[in-house]
Amino acid sequence: MEFVALSDFRVIVAFWIGVVTTIITVIMLLEVLSMRLALMFREKRNRRLKQSVLQWLIPFIAGEKREPPKVARRDLSAFLYQWIHFQEILRGESKQRLNEALRSCALEEQIIKMLRKGSFEEKLIAATTLGHLGEKQAWEPLLVLLKKPSPLMSMTAARALVLIDPENAQAIVLPLIIKHRDWMPTRLALMLKQANPLFQQAFLAQLDQDAVETQPYLLRLMRLLDVENSNTPIPLVKKLLTSSDDPELIASSLRLVCHPSELALVRGKFDNNHWAVQVQIAAILGKLGKPQDAHYLVSLLNSEHWWVRYRAAKALVKLPFINSHALKKLIASRTDLFARDILLQINAEKERRCLN
Amino acid sequence: MFELNIDWPQVVTFSEWFFLAYFVVISGFYLLLNLVSIFNLNLYMPNKVLEGLPQIYSGLEPPVSILVPAYNEQTSIVASIQSMLQLNYPMFDVIIVNDGSKDETLAVLIKTFGLLPFPEAYQERLKSKPVRGIYRSTLHPNLRVIDKENGGKADALNAAINASHYPLFCCVDADSLLQRNSLQGITYPFMEDHRVIAVGGTVRVANGCTIVDGFLKKVGLPTHLMALFQVIEYLRAFLFGRLGWSVLGGLLIISGTFGVFRKETVIDVGGFRTDTVGEDMELVVRMHRILRKNKKPYRMVFLPDPVSWTEVPEDFKTLKNQRMRWQRGLCESLFGNMGLMFSHNGGVAGWLAFPFMLVFECFGPLIEIVGYILMFIFYWFGFISWPVFLIFMFAAIGMGMLLSLSSLLLEEMSFHIYNRPGQIFGLLFAAILENFGFRQLNSFWRLIGLFSWIFGKKDGWGEMKRKKTHQKPAVVSE
């Protein structure tokens, strides 16, 4: 009673599906094994290389010059990676010694060749190396990489240019920071942190100059300024606080307020109801506030946003005339549950800090 | 009398074509996802080359609240929390929610972390069961514990969201272990693109690994065959399933074991639903549905390298319960958000991912199991011969093996975490062997899950029997 013969079309289809999938499976299996074999050899070579690099580099940093290890072309990127690792963690004189060590290997030409013709990873490693090394010959190929579509590649090239020659890099890199919206803010912030003060000042000036044209994009750049930790008023902040209506932009500008002379500008924003603006105002008043700001801070205690209430309560307890007794009185006088709860929390935090 | 007149040759022909087509389409689609993942990993991996270098914080990393719902976790919670407190990230806090545990979870936490009650201004933005108390650690300023009445995992997460103060939150299971740099990796997309509202990380199997003091010291493979099969399953699910869907823009699952969400978006859509067992998937599908309906731009992303490690079941009963729960969660998530399917602004999520999940993941086990059973019946009644039966099995199992091997290939091309030679042979062995019984058993459990959803059976926290054989006590230094 069999309805299906081996010669039926669907059986043949099923058979060939089985055969083809089995063949592809076997090919994949062999591929996995060959990749693993290659990985094992590569890791073994890298381990040996790492050991020889450490044996040479650590004494070199300590001032004891030794014969550099011989680096084969295929090991160059692994070798440079080890060197960059030290560059990223060391500071001051040790960085110079690292540069000396690498220069003693006379690999500059090979690294520049890698920068021009290497794979994507090799180019990243070469650009980072040449940046740390301050290799002027790398300028032209780095300019080529700066135009690459990959944000990581263009940013790595920009960072290298800034490290090699900050003065000449200004004119090239600063407009790109404004233009490249795909550059990671964290990497940009690090680039600015590591750049010399001249470059940082030029960056501020560029922002000030381009403030109007780059308005929608400015928010992100304002966040970069945030890490500069300046203690002097930034003219751009005044400009934005007086001209902008965008609450997020105002909040970002308020984050950069750092001087009592800017308090009038801050008070000018008391009528802004956006929570992000209110949080920043409360935070500023916590640092720079005067007794006359207490009324505004008390009004923020009723906000529906936790951070507004928290920052306002924190700012209030920092005001000179709000001692424990005054705080308890303030808590008792609050009819709003939100306001009372947040003041109780701040009071408990204060007491716990005293206990600690 | 009514006479059933069945044209058996037609039934056999139709069934064989149908099941063959089902296996070809599902395997073909997964292979396509695999190719998309390979392409994406080839673009992604070179970008990682400089990430192994020492990282300096820029100060712009968004602060994150790590939410840890806990129910009867007295044995595992301390190690997990200790690992979380040592994460490499500039600003984060850990919020544990003791969801009315019946064991000593709260007592263990109070003792270990020096907790004291604290009058925190707790605002109930999402409904949850009453909070009994809030504690702060005297040893770790960034550790808080919410003690509340039992309401289930989703309810505990909602309470934790209420208590969190940062713009992002990360859901982590109380028995999971995060890698030190996991948080740093998983928050990148939020910094790159303000439209990103959720990011999922990879979950890997901790069984067989050596964990000391809450941290993974050595990657190993489980010796138990069932756990070994699950290593392959997790690779398949995360490396090419989710990565592929993420690239296509149709990611419908972000694991509750390790996922980061933008808090305000989650609150806007109503938080975690407490009447489902698959609260993580349900939230993601609901966010797709609501945001697409409201035409709000958003992105949900999966990243293959921020890793969380979790212990998988090694006994049939626990694994069966887990798979049944997952299947019910899947059904609830899809049927609770049917509005997404083929919706006007549905995009890849509504027009491709949702129907695929519905046909191949939700009803897939039914088709698969019925297919196997029919083949047996046809053979038993002599409708097909033994060689024909074997040929159909050969095709079905061959496609399964192809998918398992392709996930291993992806792993080998990218992270090769299992780096000892013996481990790769172990994985190859598991990738082949799991297709002879384990996958079919899994489909059967999922089918029971489908039926239990249809017939409306509900349970609370999915309790799991844990062995913790991979965890070593902390090494006490003198």
Interface residues (C-beta under 8 A of the other chain):
Chain A: M1 E2 F3 V4 A5 L6 R10 V11 V13 A14 F15 I17 G18 V19 T21 T22 I24 T25 M28 L29 E31 V32 L33 M35 R36 L39 M40 E43 Y81 I84 H85 E88 I89 S119 F120 E121 L124 I125 T128 S150 L152 T156 D182 M184 P185 T186 R187 L188 A189 L190 K193 R223 L224 D226 V227 W306 W307 R309 Y310 F338 D341 I342 L344 Q345 A348 R352 N356
Chain B: W8 P9 V12 T13 E16 W17 L20 V24 S27 P46 N47 V49 L50 G52 L53 P54 I56 S58 G59 L60 E61 F118 P119 E120 A121 Y122 Q123 R136 T138 H165 Y188 M191 E192 F381 G382 F383 I384 S385 P387 V388 I391 F392 F394 A395 I397 G398 M399 M401 L402 L405 S406 L408 L409 E412 M413 H416 N419 P421 I424 L428
